[in-house]
Amino acid sequence: MTGDYIRPIDAAELTGLSLAALAQLRYRHQGPRFYKPTSHRVYYKRAEVIAWLETGIQTATSALA
């Protein structure tokens, strides 16, 4: 797959999360938005993964997300 869409392995590398962690985020309706064109395929848009990461910007360790 090319272009803006990336596989979960690529999203995991981009976020620093494991594949299992991304799967749990999908299950919990959290994490970056994903696309599921078939029952066995999951894709993310690179820009949306980056935007999701940027929503977690903190200025101090005590700040709530």
Secondary structure in CASP SS format (residue, H / E / C, confidence):
PFRMAT SS
TARGET T0000
AUTHOR 0000-0000-0000
METHOD secondary structure of the structure
MODEL  1
M C 1.00
T C 1.00
G C 1.00
D C 1.00
Y E 1.00
I E 1.00
R C 1.00
P H 1.00
I H 1.00
D H 1.00
A H 1.00
A H 1.00
E H 1.00
L H 1.00
T H 1.00
G C 1.00
L C 1.00
S C 1.00
L H 1.00
A H 1.00
A H 1.00
L H 1.00
A H 1.00
Q H 1.00
L H 1.00
R H 1.00
Y H 1.00
R C 1.00
H C 1.00
Q C 1.00
G C 1.00
P C 1.00
R C 1.00
F E 1.00
Y E 1.00
K E 1.00
P E 1.00
T E 1.00
S C 1.00
H C 1.00
R E 1.00
V E 1.00
Y E 1.00
Y E 1.00
K E 1.00
R H 1.00
A H 1.00
E H 1.00
V H 1.00
I H 1.00
A H 1.00
W H 1.00
L H 1.00
E H 1.00
T C 1.00
G C 1.00
I C 1.00
Q C 1.00
T C 1.00
A C 1.00
T C 1.00
S C 1.00
A C 1.00
L C 1.00
A C 1.00
END
